[in-house]
Amino acid sequence: KYTADSAPQPLPSSNIALDQQPPTTVAAVEFPGFATKEEVVRQRKALLAGLMREGWRQKEGEELEVTVLQYNPPYTLPTVRRNEA
């Protein structure tokens, strides 16, 4: 396992910085198409519903953070685009 200090260092010209984060639990759903605000809301609801079916419960007052990952260049056809929320 790497730490921020022991990981291979990015090239100086890459504008990449390493940052160490505390351990956390994440869940993701993969979806095709464009990641519009409306689609991200739909995917978030679907992910939460799936987690609740599996017995997960959101803590009272806990705000869930949604991060959207888009893996394709903008000219990729919507049917083959890969996104995660």
Number of C-alpha atoms within 10 A of each C-alpha: 4 8 11 12 10 8 10 10 11 11 9 8 6 7 7 10 10 12 8 9 8 4 6 5 4 7 10 16 14 13 18 14 15 17 20 10 9 9 14 19 14 11 20 19 12 13 17 18 13 13 14 12 10 9 8 11 10 11 8 6 6 7 8 10 9 15 11 15 13 18 11 13 8 10 7 13 12 13 10 11 18 17 19 18 20
